């Protein structure tokens, strides 16, 4: 079965402590359950909502373990054509 494809309009609605999704490298992640455990704090993740967070994620230089953990948070693909111009 194909993964769900989300638009920017859909993803941007999930931007708080109770419902937090991120766009990273063309994928959509529901990081809500991970907010309290994130080593950089929940605000780091919340600050990355409402945009393509790929740059934020790559700038930190996450470990292999962190990237592996993301696999369990993946909920679908992101339709990059829906990202507003910067």
DSSP file (Angstrom, degrees, kcal/mol; ACC not computed):
  #  RESIDUE AA STRUCTURE BP1 BP2  ACC     N-H-->O    O-->H-N    N-H-->O    O-->H-N    TCO  KAPPA ALPHA  PHI   PSI    X-CA   Y-CA   Z-CA
    1    1 A X              0   0    0      0, 0.0     2,-0.1     0, 0.0     0, 0.0   0.000 360.0 360.0 360.0 136.1    0.0    0.0    0.0
    2    2 A X        -     0   0    0      1,-0.1     2,-0.1     3,-0.0     3,-0.1  -0.374 360.0-106.5 -70.4 148.5    1.3    3.5   -0.9
    3    3 A X        -     0   0    0      1,-0.1    73,-0.1    -2,-0.1    -1,-0.1  -0.424  41.5 -96.1 -71.8 151.4    2.1    5.9    1.9
    4    4 A X        -     0   0    0     71,-0.5    73,-2.8    -2,-0.1     2,-0.5  -0.394  34.2-139.6 -63.9 143.4   -0.3    8.8    2.4
    5    5 A X  E     -a   77   0A   0     71,-0.2     2,-0.3    -3,-0.1    73,-0.2  -0.950  18.3-159.3-110.3 124.0    0.7   12.0    0.7
    6    6 A X  E     -a   78   0A   0     71,-3.0    73,-3.0    -2,-0.5     2,-0.2  -0.780   6.8-139.2-105.5 145.8    0.2   15.2    2.7
    7    7 A X     >  -     0   0    0     -2,-0.3     4,-2.2    71,-0.2     5,-0.2  -0.543  29.4-109.7 -92.1 165.6   -0.1   18.8    1.5
    8    8 A X  H  > S+     0   0    0     71,-0.4     4,-2.8     1,-0.2     5,-0.2   0.903 119.6  58.1 -60.1 -41.1    1.4   21.7    3.3
    9    9 A X  H  4 S+     0   0    0      1,-0.2     4,-0.5     2,-0.2    -1,-0.2   0.871 109.0  44.9 -58.1 -38.2   -2.1   22.9    4.3
   10   10 A X  H >4 S+     0   0    0     -3,-0.2     3,-0.7     1,-0.2     4,-0.3   0.925 115.7  45.5 -70.7 -45.3   -2.7   19.6    6.1
   11   11 A X  H >< S+     0   0    0     -4,-2.2     3,-2.0     1,-0.2    10,-0.3   0.881 102.5  63.2 -68.8 -39.6    0.7   19.5    7.8
   12   12 A X  T 3< S+     0   0    0     -4,-2.8    -1,-0.2     1,-0.3    -2,-0.1   0.708  91.4  67.3 -63.5 -20.0    0.8   23.1    9.0
   13   13 A X  T <  S+     0   0    0     -3,-0.7     2,-1.1    -4,-0.5    -1,-0.3   0.687  86.6  73.4 -71.3 -17.7   -2.3   22.5   11.2
   14   14 A X    <   +     0   0    0     -3,-2.0     7,-2.3    -4,-0.3    -1,-0.2  -0.687  60.9 124.1-101.1  80.7   -0.3   20.1   13.4
   15   15 A X  E     +E   20   0B   0     -2,-1.1     2,-0.3     5,-0.2     5,-0.2  -0.082  46.4  74.4-137.0  34.4    1.8   22.7   15.3
   16   16 A X  E >  S-E   19   0B   0      3,-2.0     3,-1.2    -3,-0.0    -3,-0.0  -0.846  88.7 -87.7-142.9 178.5    1.4   22.4   19.0
   17   17 A X  T 3  S+     0   0    0     -2,-0.3     3,-0.2     1,-0.3    18,-0.1   0.729 124.3  46.2 -61.1 -24.3    2.3   20.2   22.1
   18   18 A X  T 3  S+     0   0    0      1,-0.3    -1,-0.3    15,-0.0     2,-0.2   0.542 127.9  19.7 -96.8  -8.5   -0.7   18.0   21.6
   19   19 A X  E <  S+E   16   0B   0     -3,-1.2    -3,-2.0    13,-0.1     2,-0.5  -0.659  72.5 167.8-165.6  95.8   -0.3   17.4   17.8
   20   20 A X  E     +E   15   0B   0     -5,-0.2    11,-2.0    -3,-0.2    12,-0.8  -0.953   4.2 175.0-129.1 116.2    3.1   18.1   16.2
   21   21 A X  E     -B   30   0A   0     -7,-2.3     2,-0.3    -2,-0.5    29,-0.3  -0.909   9.9-161.5-117.7 146.4    4.1   17.1   12.6
   22   22 A X  E     -B   29   0A   0      7,-2.6     7,-2.8    -2,-0.4     2,-0.6  -0.942  14.7-139.2-125.8 149.5    7.3   17.9   10.8
   23   23 A X  E     +Bc  28  52A   0     28,-0.6    30,-2.4    25,-0.4     2,-0.4  -0.944  31.8 165.9-104.2 118.9    8.4   17.9    7.1
   24   24 A X  E >   -B   27   0A   0      3,-2.3     3,-1.5    -2,-0.6    54,-0.1  -0.972  65.3 -19.7-139.0 121.7   11.9   16.6    6.7
   25   25 A X  T 3  S-     0   0    0     -2,-0.4     3,-0.1     1,-0.3    -1,-0.1   0.865 126.4 -49.3  52.1  44.7   13.4   15.5    3.4
   26   26 A X  T 3  S+     0   0    0      1,-0.3    52,-2.4    51,-0.1     2,-0.3   0.602 118.8 104.7  76.4  11.1   10.0   15.1    1.6
   27   27 A X  E <   -BD  24  77A   0     -3,-1.5    -3,-2.3    50,-0.3     2,-0.5  -0.867  63.8-133.3-122.0 156.6    8.5   13.0    4.4
   28   28 A X  E     -BD  23  76A   0     48,-3.2    47,-2.9    -2,-0.3    48,-1.2  -0.944  21.7-169.5-113.4 130.6    6.0   13.8    7.1
   29   29 A X  E     -BD  22  74A   0     -7,-2.8    -7,-2.6    -2,-0.5     2,-0.9  -0.961  20.3-144.5-121.9 133.8    6.7   12.8   10.7
   30   30 A X  E     +B   21   0A   0     43,-2.5     3,-0.3    -2,-0.4    -9,-0.2  -0.856  26.8 169.8 -94.4 102.9    4.3   12.9   13.7
   31   31 A X    >>  +     0   0    0    -11,-2.0     3,-1.2    -2,-0.9     4,-0.9   0.257  40.1 111.7 -99.2  10.8    6.7   13.8   16.5
   32   32 A X  G >4 S+     0   0    0    -12,-0.8     3,-1.1     1,-0.3     4,-0.4   0.905  78.8  47.2 -52.2 -49.6    4.0   14.5   19.1
   33   33 A X  G 34 S+     0   0    0     -3,-0.3    -1,-0.3     1,-0.2     4,-0.2   0.672 112.7  51.8 -69.1 -15.9    4.9   11.4   21.3
   34   34 A X  G X> S+     0   0    0     -3,-1.2     4,-1.2     1,-0.1     3,-0.8   0.541  80.3  94.5 -97.1  -9.1    8.6   12.4   21.1
   35   35 A X  G X< S+     0   0    0     -3,-1.1     3,-0.7    -4,-0.9    -1,-0.1   0.901  87.3  45.5 -51.9 -49.2    8.4   16.0   22.2
   36   36 A X  G 34 S+     0   0    0     -4,-0.4    -1,-0.3     1,-0.2    -2,-0.1   0.759 116.6  46.5 -68.5 -24.4    9.1   15.3   25.9
   37   37 A X  G <4 S+     0   0    0     -3,-0.8    -1,-0.2    -4,-0.2    -2,-0.2   0.536  78.4 119.5 -96.5  -7.6   12.0   13.0   25.0
   38   38 A X    X<  -     0   0    0     -4,-1.2     3,-2.1    -3,-0.7     6,-0.1  -0.413  61.8-140.6 -64.3 125.3   13.8   15.2   22.4
   39   39 A X  T 3  S+     0   0    0      1,-0.3    -1,-0.2    -2,-0.2     3,-0.1   0.788 101.9  50.8 -58.6 -28.7   17.3   16.0   23.7
   40   40 A X  T 3  S-     0   0    0      1,-0.2    -1,-0.3     2,-0.0     4,-0.3   0.433 120.9-104.4 -88.8   1.3   17.1   19.6   22.4
   41   41 A X    X>  -     0   0    0     -3,-2.1     4,-0.9     1,-0.1     3,-0.7   0.058  30.2 -82.9  91.8 156.1   13.7   20.2   24.1
   42   42 A X  H 3> S+     0   0    0      1,-0.2     4,-2.6     2,-0.2     3,-0.3   0.820 122.3  64.2 -65.7 -31.9   10.2   20.3   22.7
   43   43 A X  H 3> S+     0   0    0      1,-0.2     4,-2.5     2,-0.2    -1,-0.2   0.825  94.8  61.4 -63.8 -30.2   10.5   23.9   21.6
   44   44 A X  H <4 S+     0   0    0     -3,-0.7     4,-0.4    -4,-0.3    -1,-0.2   0.927 110.6  39.6 -59.9 -44.7   13.2   22.9   19.2
   45   45 A X  H >< S+     0   0    0     -4,-0.9     3,-1.4    -3,-0.3    -2,-0.2   0.919 114.2  52.4 -70.9 -44.4   10.7   20.7   17.4
   46   46 A X  H >< S+     0   0    0     -4,-2.6     3,-1.4     1,-0.3    -2,-0.2   0.848 103.7  58.4 -62.0 -33.8    7.8   23.1   17.7
   47   47 A X  T 3< S+     0   0    0     -4,-2.5    -1,-0.3     1,-0.3    -2,-0.2   0.675 101.6  57.7 -68.3 -16.0    9.9   25.9   16.2
   48   48 A X  T X  S+     0   0    0     -3,-1.4     3,-0.6    -4,-0.4   -25,-0.4   0.363  84.3 104.3 -97.4   4.5   10.3   23.7   13.1
   49   49 A X  T <   +     0   0    0     -3,-1.4   -27,-0.1     1,-0.2   -34,-0.1  -0.427  68.7  37.1 -79.6 161.0    6.6   23.3   12.4
   50   50 A X  T 3  S+     0   0    0    -29,-0.3     2,-0.3     1,-0.2    -1,-0.2   0.668 113.0  54.3  75.6  17.0    4.9   25.2    9.6
   51   51 A X  S <  S-     0   0    0     -3,-0.6     2,-0.8   -28,-0.0   -28,-0.6  -0.955 102.2 -73.3-161.2 174.2    7.8   24.9    7.2
   52   52 A X  B     -c   23   0A   0     -2,-0.3     3,-0.4     1,-0.1     4,-0.3  -0.759  43.5-168.5 -78.1 113.6   10.2   22.4    5.6
   53   53 A X     >  +     0   0    0    -30,-2.4     4,-2.5    -2,-0.8     5,-0.2   0.256  55.4 107.8 -91.4  11.8   12.3   21.5    8.6
   54   54 A X  H  > S+     0   0    0    -31,-0.3     4,-2.8     1,-0.2     5,-0.2   0.920  80.2  48.2 -56.5 -47.1   15.0   19.6    6.5
   55   55 A X  H  > S+     0   0    0     -3,-0.4     4,-2.5     1,-0.2    -1,-0.2   0.912 111.1  50.1 -61.0 -44.0   17.6   22.4    7.0
   56   56 A X  H  > S+     0   0    0     -4,-0.3     4,-0.9     1,-0.2    -1,-0.2   0.919 113.8  46.2 -59.3 -44.1   16.9   22.6   10.7
   57   57 A X  H  X>S+     0   0    0     -4,-2.5     4,-0.7     1,-0.2     5,-0.6   0.924 115.4  44.5 -66.5 -45.7   17.3   18.8   11.0
   58   58 A X  H ><5S+     0   0    0     -4,-2.8     3,-0.6     1,-0.2    -1,-0.2   0.844 104.9  62.7 -70.6 -34.1   20.5   18.6    8.9
   59   59 A X  H 3<5S+     0   0    0     -4,-2.5    -1,-0.2     1,-0.2    -2,-0.2   0.799 100.7  54.1 -61.7 -29.1   22.2   21.6   10.6
   60   60 A X  H 3<5S-     0   0    0     -4,-0.9    -1,-0.2    -3,-0.5    -2,-0.2   0.791 102.5-132.5 -78.1 -28.2   22.2   19.7   13.9
   61   61 A X  T <<5 -     0   0    0     -4,-0.7    -3,-0.1    -3,-0.6    -2,-0.1   0.977  26.1-150.7  74.6  57.8   24.0   16.7   12.5
   62   62 A X      < -     0   0    0     -5,-0.6    -1,-0.1     1,-0.1    -5,-0.0  -0.229  13.1-112.4 -63.9 149.1   21.7   14.0   14.0
   63   63 A X     >  -     0   0    0      1,-0.1     4,-2.1     4,-0.0     5,-0.2  -0.203  26.6-105.4 -74.3 168.2   23.2   10.6   14.9
   64   64 A X  H  > S+     0   0    0      1,-0.2     4,-2.6     2,-0.2     5,-0.2   0.890 123.0  56.1 -60.6 -40.2   22.3    7.3   13.2
   65   65 A X  H  > S+     0   0    0      1,-0.2     4,-2.3     2,-0.2    -1,-0.2   0.904 106.8  49.1 -59.5 -41.8   20.2    6.4   16.2
   66   66 A X  H  > S+     0   0    0      1,-0.2     4,-1.5     2,-0.2    -1,-0.2   0.917 111.9  48.0 -64.3 -42.9   18.2    9.6   15.9
   67   67 A X  H  X S+     0   0    0     -4,-2.1     4,-0.7     1,-0.2    -2,-0.2   0.869 111.1  51.2 -66.9 -35.7   17.6    8.9   12.2
   68   68 A X  H >X S+     0   0    0     -4,-2.6     3,-0.8     1,-0.2     4,-0.5   0.894 106.4  54.4 -66.1 -39.6   16.6    5.3   13.0
   69   69 A X  H >< S+     0   0    0     -4,-2.3     3,-1.1     1,-0.2     4,-0.4   0.841  98.9  63.9 -62.4 -33.1   14.1    6.6   15.6
   70   70 A X  H >X S+     0   0    0     -4,-1.5     3,-1.9     1,-0.3     4,-0.9   0.817  87.2  70.2 -61.6 -30.9   12.5    8.8   13.0
   71   71 A X  H X< S+     0   0    0     -3,-0.8     3,-0.6    -4,-0.7    -1,-0.3   0.854  96.8  52.2 -57.0 -34.6   11.5    5.7   11.0
   72   72 A X  T << S+     0   0    0     -3,-1.1    -1,-0.3    -4,-0.5    -2,-0.2   0.593 109.1  50.4 -76.8 -10.4    8.9    4.9   13.7
   73   73 A X  T <4 S+     0   0    0     -3,-1.9   -43,-2.5    -4,-0.4    -1,-0.2   0.483  80.9 117.7-103.4  -7.0    7.5    8.5   13.5
   74   74 A X  E <<  + D   0  29A   0     -4,-0.9   -45,-0.2    -3,-0.6     3,-0.1  -0.420  28.9 167.7 -66.5 128.9    7.0    8.5    9.7
   75   75 A X  E     -     0   0A   0    -47,-2.9   -71,-0.5     1,-0.4     2,-0.3   0.519  56.8 -50.2-118.6 -10.6    3.4    8.9    8.7
   76   76 A X  E     - D   0  28A   0    -48,-1.2   -48,-3.2   -73,-0.1    -1,-0.4  -0.987  62.7 -59.3 166.8-174.2    3.7    9.7    5.0
   77   77 A X  E     -aD   5  27A   0    -73,-2.8   -71,-3.0    -2,-0.3     2,-0.5  -0.569  41.9-126.2 -95.0 161.2    5.2   11.6    2.1
   78   78 A X  E     -a    6   0A   0    -52,-2.4     2,-1.2   -73,-0.2   -71,-0.2  -0.929  12.2-132.7-111.5 131.7    5.0   15.3    1.6
   79   79 A X    >   -     0   0    0    -73,-3.0     3,-2.1    -2,-0.5   -71,-0.4  -0.699  21.3-167.5 -80.6  97.0    3.7   16.9   -1.7
   80   80 A X  G >  S+     0   0    0     -2,-1.2     3,-1.3     1,-0.3    -1,-0.2   0.695  78.6  72.1 -64.9 -19.2    6.5   19.4   -2.2
   81   81 A X  G 3  S+     0   0    0      1,-0.2    -1,-0.3    -3,-0.1   -74,-0.1   0.658  93.0  58.1 -69.0 -13.4    4.5   21.2   -4.9
   82   82 A X  G <  S+     0   0    0     -3,-2.1     2,-0.4     2,-0.1    -1,-0.2   0.480  76.6 112.8 -94.9  -3.5    2.3   22.6   -2.1
   83   83 A X  S <  S-     0   0    0     -3,-1.3     3,-0.1    -4,-0.2   -32,-0.0  -0.557  72.2-121.5 -70.8 124.9    5.1   24.2   -0.1
   84   84 A X        -     0   0    0     -2,-0.4    -1,-0.1     1,-0.1    -2,-0.1  -0.280  36.2 -89.8 -63.9 152.5    4.6   28.0   -0.3
   85   85 A X              0   0    0      1,-0.1    -1,-0.1     0, 0.0     0, 0.0  -0.317 360.0 360.0 -61.1 145.5    7.5   30.1   -1.8
   86   86 A X              0   0    0     -3,-0.1    -1,-0.1     0, 0.0    -2,-0.1   0.461 360.0 360.0 -80.4 360.0   10.0   31.2    0.7
